[in-house]
Amino acid sequence: MFYADIFCNVIDNYGDIGFCWRLSKNLENRYKWKISLWINNLNAFANIEKNINTISSKQFVNNISIRYWNDDELFNHNPGNIIINSFSCDLPNFYLKKIKIFNSLLINLEYLTPELWINKYHLLPSYNNLNIKKYFFFPGFRKKTGGIIREPYLSSEREKFQNDIFMKNNFLYKVGFTNELMNFKNDAKLIFIFCYKHSPIRSFIQALKYLNKKFIIILSNDNIIEKDYLKNSDKVKFHKLPLINQDSFDKLLWCSDINFIRGEDSFIRAIWAKRPFIWNIYKQDNNAHIKKLQAWLSLYMPPQYIYDLTMHWNNYQFHSKIFTNSINKALSKKNFLLWEKINNDFYIKQSNKRDLIDNLVKFCIEKIN
């Protein structure tokens, strides 16, 4: 039996805990690991999991122990035989010493990156200042990486949902669609936008208003846009999304014709939604994130207009005319069909790889047994 402590330091409200919660659920559901998930921000967690009690330092949700991460709570806790340190968050020295005493397997589970250099460093060991061995585990898209999370049932559930108009309509009603909006969607494209503040969302909305097409723009709960931009018209209508859990988030991606998503967990789920999407990457100093974004595009291999749209959506060397042209081209009937094909090809390629959970469990078994 494996007992794992998973540590999550929330930086981007949804991405960090979103990934760690999905990781925890998969390890418990698929391999029956006993999980303690340590998190420093229960309020952020409660936004994506309604069963979280934000004032409880210890609770069980979905057979997983949820622990509020502070030194007092951690001091009295003995480590499991596996420690997963997500995104290289810092563990206190007193706990690291315990890890050494208990001879736990320490894994640094790193951020997802499509860059080639991770092929050399995935699963390599290193020693910290206490002479404790830790292993670097890199999620990624190539065979020599850790892969990405994909539940075994996900493809069949998505296909069933996307082919059932009643299920889709029922879901949209649950997230607040009115009868008027439901009627409008019959000949409109649904665009979901979940982005960072630096994205040119206002320019995007303006460009849509000039196209001879109908759109429903679904905005995530934390998108802050002036009301003047959110006025419904004959061509473009808006819907502000309530807070939803991870299962509902998947269904939203499955419903939408195009998904503009941000961060890491949403990016992975957009791939499995089998819908065209644009990735809004987390911004880093000195434009380090741009190399990662370009590496992703070299794998995805989109046409130039999708490449331009992605780079401009990330506000890199922004030029309004190029941005507008890329939107117009991407949404033309012929080009949109091509975008769907490219997206489907990438989906199939990734589906044929072993997922992150299986790779992680295999590695742990090899090291512990």
C-alpha positions in Angstrom: 0.0 0.0 0.0 1.3 3.4 -0.9 0.8 6.4 1.4 1.5 9.7 -0.3 1.8 13.3 0.9 1.1 15.7 -1.9 2.1 19.3 -1.3 0.4 22.2 -3.2 1.4 25.9 -2.8 -1.3 27.9 -4.5 0.1 30.6 -6.8 -2.4 30.7 -9.7 -5.7 30.3 -7.9 -7.1 27.4 -10.0 -4.2 25.9 -11.9 -2.1 24.7 -9.0 -4.8 23.2 -6.9 -6.7 22.1 -10.0 -3.8 19.9 -11.0 -3.0 18.6 -7.5 -6.7 17.7 -6.9 -7.0 15.9 -10.1 -3.7 14.1 -9.4 -4.9 13.0 -5.9 -8.3 11.8 -7.2 -6.7 9.7 -9.9 -4.2 8.1 -7.6 -6.9 7.2 -5.1 -9.5 6.1 -7.6 -7.3 4.1 -10.0 -4.6 2.7 -7.7 -6.2 3.1 -4.2 -3.3 5.1 -2.8 -3.9 6.7 0.6 -3.5 10.4 -0.1 -2.9 13.4 2.2 -3.2 16.6 0.1 -1.5 19.5 1.9 -2.6 22.9 0.6 -1.9 26.4 1.8 -5.1 28.1 0.5 -8.4 26.3 1.2 -10.4 29.3 -0.1 -9.0 28.8 -3.6 -9.7 25.0 -3.3 -13.3 25.7 -2.3 -13.8 27.5 -5.6 -13.5 24.2 -7.5 -14.6 21.7 -4.9 -17.9 22.5 -3.1 -17.3 20.0 -0.3 -14.2 21.8 1.1 -14.7 23.3 4.5 -12.4 26.4 4.5 -12.0 26.6 8.3 -11.2 22.9 8.8 -7.5 22.0 9.1 -8.2 18.3 8.5 -11.1 16.8 6.5 -11.9 14.0 4.1 -13.3 14.5 0.7 -13.6 11.7 -1.9 -11.6 9.4 0.5 -8.7 11.8 0.4 -7.3 13.5 3.5 -7.3 17.3 2.9 -4.8 19.1 5.3 -4.3 22.8 5.7 -0.6 23.3 5.2 1.2 25.2 8.0 4.1 24.3 10.1 2.1 23.5 13.2 0.0 21.0 11.4 2.9 19.5 9.5 5.2 19.2 12.6 3.0 16.4 14.1 2.6 14.5 10.9 4.8 11.6 9.9 5.6 11.4 6.2 4.2 8.7 3.9 6.4 6.4 1.9 5.9 8.8 -1.1 6.2 12.6 -1.0 5.1 14.5 -4.1 6.3 18.0 -4.0 4.3 19.8 -6.7 6.0 22.5 -8.7 9.1 22.5 -6.5 7.3 24.2 -3.5 9.6 24.5 -0.5 9.2 22.0 2.3 10.4 23.1 5.8 13.7 21.6 7.0 12.1 19.8 10.0 9.9 17.9 7.6 12.7 17.1 5.2 14.6 15.6 8.1 11.6 13.4 8.8 11.6 12.3 5.1 15.2 11.2 5.6 14.4 9.3 8.7 11.4 7.5 7.2 13.4 6.9 3.9 10.4 8.2 1.9 10.6 8.5 -1.9 10.8 12.3 -2.7 9.5 13.4 -6.1 9.6 17.0 -7.4 6.6 17.0 -9.8 7.4 19.9 -12.1 5.4 22.2 -14.3 4.3 21.0 -17.7 6.4 22.1 -20.6 6.6 21.1 -24.2 10.3 22.0 -24.4 12.8 19.4 -25.5 15.3 19.9 -22.7 13.0 18.0 -20.2 13.7 14.8 -22.0 17.2 14.8 -20.5 16.1 15.6 -17.0 12.9 13.6 -16.5 13.4 11.1 -13.7 16.9 12.2 -12.9 17.9 12.3 -9.2 19.4 15.2 -7.3 20.5 15.8 -3.7 19.4 18.7 -1.5 21.4 20.4 1.2 20.4 17.7 3.7 21.7 15.0 1.4 18.2 13.7 0.6 17.7 12.2 -2.8 14.8 13.6 -4.9 13.7 12.8 -8.4 12.4 15.2 -11.0 9.2 14.2 -12.7 8.3 16.3 -15.8 4.8 16.1 -17.3 5.0 16.5 -21.1 3.9 15.4 -24.5 6.8 13.2 -25.7 7.5 9.6 -24.9 10.6 10.4 -22.7 8.5 12.6 -20.4 5.9 11.8 -17.7 2.9 12.4 -19.9 -0.3 14.2 -19.0 -3.3 13.1 -16.9 -6.1 11.3 -18.7 -8.7 9.2 -16.9 -9.4 5.8 -18.6 -13.1 6.6 -18.9 -12.7 10.2 -20.2 -12.9 9.6 -23.9 -16.1 7.6 -23.8 -17.8 10.0 -21.4 -16.9 13.0 -23.6 -18.1 11.3 -26.7 -21.4 10.3 -25.1 -21.9 13.8 -23.8 -21.0 15.6 -27.1 -23.4 13.3 -29.1 -26.4 13.8 -26.7 -28.1 17.2 -27.3 -30.3 16.7 -24.3 -27.3 16.2 -22.0 -25.6 19.3 -23.4 -28.7 21.5 -23.2 -29.5 20.3 -19.6 -25.9 21.2 -18.6 -26.1 24.7 -20.2 -29.3 25.4 -18.3 -27.6 24.3 -15.1 -24.8 26.9 -15.6 -27.4 29.6 -16.1 -28.3 29.7 -19.8 -31.7 31.3 -20.3 -34.3 30.2 -22.9 -33.4 33.2 -25.0 -29.7 32.2 -25.0 -30.6 28.6 -25.7 -32.6 29.6 -28.8 -29.8 31.9 -30.0 -27.1 29.2 -29.7 -28.8 27.0 -32.4 -26.9 29.0 -35.1 -24.2 30.5 -33.0 -20.7 29.4 -32.0 -20.0 29.0 -28.3 -16.7 30.5 -27.2 -15.5 29.9 -23.7 -12.9 32.4 -22.3 -10.8 31.7 -19.3 -7.8 34.0 -19.5 -5.2 36.1 -17.6 -5.5 39.8 -17.4 -2.8 40.5 -20.0 -4.9 38.9 -22.8 -6.4 41.2 -25.4 -10.0 40.1 -24.6 -11.5 43.5 -25.4 -9.9 43.6 -28.9 -11.1 40.0 -29.4 -14.7 40.9 -28.6 -14.6 44.0 -30.8 -13.3 41.9 -33.7 -16.2 39.4 -33.3 -18.7 42.1 -33.5 -17.6 43.0 -37.0 -18.0 39.4 -38.3 -21.1 38.3 -40.1 -21.6 35.5 -37.6 -23.3 34.8 -34.3 -21.4 34.1 -31.1 -22.1 33.4 -27.5 -19.1 34.3 -25.3 -19.0 32.4 -22.0 -16.8 34.2 -19.5 -15.3 32.6 -16.5 -16.2 34.0 -13.1 -13.0 36.0 -12.6 -12.9 37.7 -16.0 -13.1 41.4 -15.2 -14.2 43.4 -18.2 -16.0 46.7 -18.4 -19.7 46.5 -18.9 -19.5 48.5 -22.1 -17.8 45.5 -23.8 -20.4 43.1 -22.5 -23.5 44.6 -24.2 -25.5 42.0 -26.0 -26.1 42.6 -29.7 -27.8 40.8 -32.6 -24.5 39.0 -33.3 -22.7 38.6 -30.0 -24.2 37.7 -26.6 -22.5 37.1 -23.3 -22.9 34.8 -20.3 -21.0 35.0 -17.0 -20.3 31.6 -15.7 -20.9 30.7 -12.0 -18.2 28.9 -10.1 -18.2 25.2 -11.1 -16.3 22.0 -10.1 -13.9 20.1 -12.2 -16.4 17.7 -13.7 -18.6 20.6 -14.8 -15.6 22.4 -16.2 -14.9 19.4 -18.4 -18.5 19.5 -19.6 -18.2 23.2 -20.4 -15.2 22.6 -22.6 -17.0 19.7 -24.3 -20.0 22.0 -25.0 -18.0 24.9 -26.5 -16.9 25.2 -30.1 -13.7 27.0 -29.1 -12.0 27.2 -25.8 -9.6 30.0 -24.7 -8.0 28.6 -21.6 -5.3 29.5 -19.2 -2.7 27.8 -17.1 -1.8 24.1 -17.0 -4.7 22.0 -15.8 -7.2 23.8 -18.1 -4.8 23.4 -21.0 -4.7 19.6 -20.5 -8.4 19.4 -20.2 -8.9 21.4 -23.4 -6.8 18.9 -25.3 -9.1 16.1 -24.1 -12.2 18.1 -24.9 -11.3 17.5 -28.6 -12.3 21.1 -29.5 -10.2 23.8 -31.1 -8.5 25.9 -28.3 -6.0 28.7 -27.6 -3.6 28.5 -24.7 -3.0 31.5 -22.5 0.2 30.6 -20.8 1.2 31.8 -17.3 3.4 34.8 -17.7 7.1 34.6 -16.5 9.9 37.1 -16.1 12.1 37.9 -19.1 9.5 36.3 -21.4 10.6 32.8 -20.4 7.0 31.6 -21.0 7.3 32.5 -24.7 9.8 29.8 -25.4 7.5 27.3 -23.8 4.6 28.6 -25.9 6.6 28.4 -29.1 7.6 24.9 -28.2 4.0 23.9 -27.8 3.1 25.4 -31.2 5.9 23.4 -32.8 4.2 20.3 -31.5 0.7 21.3 -32.3 1.7 22.5 -35.8 -1.1 24.9 -36.5 -1.5 27.0 -39.7 -0.1 30.5 -39.5 -3.3 32.2 -38.5 -3.7 30.0 -35.4 0.0 30.6 -34.6 -0.6 34.4 -34.9 -3.8 34.2 -32.9 -2.0 32.3 -30.1 1.0 34.6 -29.9 -1.2 37.7 -29.9 -3.6 36.2 -27.3 -0.5 36.0 -25.1 0.2 39.6 -25.9 3.6 38.9 -27.5 4.6 41.6 -30.0 1.0 42.6 -30.3 -0.2 44.1 -33.6 -3.9 44.9 -33.8 -4.2 44.3 -37.6 -2.4 40.9 -37.5 -4.6 39.9 -34.5 -7.8 40.9 -36.2 -6.8 39.1 -39.4 -5.9 35.9 -37.5 -9.4 35.9 -35.9 -11.1 36.4 -39.2 -9.2 33.6 -40.9 -9.6 31.2 -38.0 -13.3 31.6 -37.9 -13.9 31.2 -41.7 -15.7 28.0 -42.4 -12.9 26.3 -44.4 -10.2 27.3 -42.0 -12.2 26.3 -38.9 -12.6 22.8 -40.4 -8.8 22.6 -40.9 -8.3 23.8 -37.3 -10.6 21.0 -36.1 -8.7 18.4 -38.0 -5.3 19.6 -36.7 -6.7 19.6 -33.2 -8.1 16.1 -33.7 -4.8 14.8 -35.0 -3.0 16.1 -31.9 -5.7 14.5 -29.7 -5.2 11.1 -31.3 -1.4 11.3 -31.0 -1.6 12.1 -27.3 -4.3 9.5 -26.6 -2.0 6.8 -27.8 0.6 7.6 -25.0 0.5 6.3 -21.5 -0.8 8.9 -19.1 0.9 10.7 -16.2 -0.8 8.6 -13.5 0.3 5.3 -15.0 3.9 6.6 -15.5 4.1 8.0 -12.0 2.8 4.8 -10.3 5.2 2.6 -12.5 8.1 4.8 -11.4 7.2 4.6 -7.7 6.8 0.8 -7.8 10.3 0.5 -9.4 11.9 2.6 -6.7 10.1 1.3 -3.6 9.8 -2.4 -4.3 
